[in-house]
């Protein structure tokens, strides 16, 4: 006869954080209530590729039809894989959905859950956080627009393409290094508050998509590939390529890596990211485009090439800033003293406004310095959208609906950069 210990009953909130953990769940999964309630997400019990491929669809079906019933695989605390029958239903309070309930019965053996090729691709996008590459690539395109549009200098597109690929690889390497050191420092483990795909890192180690050693190995390979591109470009255009490239990698690496751990320096981390993902990139790409082919342009306009990257860098700092808000309590517990931890949630809105205002202000300055009226138009048009984001962020600072502001911040950085590039080409 079946008993309560034969079934696992787990409830979670809308973010997947465990709220109740039955006696049967403790027996089946090997965790205690003290280890799980309020501390882990239900996705942590499943193989990562299954979560990526299926969990969203299961939950959507449960909400639409009232339940989802099927078979899948889970992992115990000791790592053992086992098959199970699970029934997922939405939970409500006062007519409003507040989470989900999963009732699980163990099967005799693991289940065959086919993993699609597309899921394996998505896995690596998650591990490297490749969708955030726009933060690194937009400054590359800004630099090329400055060279070809403003200075009217022809571009060696082989060198330019290699430079952009090198920058992208350095960005991906920095992302993976950051996940590695965040996990080692316990920051990821401490982040038990709500998170979205825009905060909390990739969570790839937690999901079991890759282990800690594999994370470091991937980061090293990405950095090595970027280095090899840098060696070729150094041979082709000059030693400044490696100097600027190493500076960018160092800033990205030491953002979370000891002994510097720049993210723990009370706001220095945001400044460093703004530098690394803006003016340092535009300066580097400008060097590749001019140092050998037009040294007089390099010597005369390097400072301006640095300045044109400032707006994009400040807007990338804002992406980082708003993404830190959901992680603030966990970050504070592990010494990750970024701006939100140091000055508080309310101050985050003021820093956000300062960065976005700085980006618009520098753009207006460049309109004057470059005698380019189109840049004035960019500054004017984007001011209205900037005001809306700041207002939305202030109103939703403590709610999960802030995620709309996360998305809008990324869209603003991309849209602003596109307009900025067009203005440089037209001017």
Secondary structure, 3 states (H helix, E strand, C coil): CCCHHHEEEEEEECCCEEEEECHHHHHHHCCCHHHHCCCCEHHHHCCHHHHHHHHHHHHHHHHHHCCEEEEEEEECCCCCEEEEEEEEEEEEECCEEEEEEEEEEECCCCCCCCCCHHHHHHHHHHHHCHHHHHHHHHHHHHHHHHHHHHCCCCCCHHHHHHHHHHHHHHHHHHHHHHHHHHHHCCHHHHCCCCCCCCCCCCCHHHHCCCCHHHHHHHHHHHHHHHHHHHHHHHHHHCCHHHHHHHHHHHHHHCCCCCCCCHHHCCCHHHHHHHHHHHHHHHHHHHHHHHCCCCHHHHHHHHHHHHHCCHHHHHHHHHHHHHHHHHHHHHHHHCCCCCHHHHHCHHHHHHHHHHHHHHHHHHHHHHHHHCCCHHHHHHHHHHHHHHHHHHHHHHHCCCCHHHHHHHHHHHHHHHHHHHHHHHHHHHC
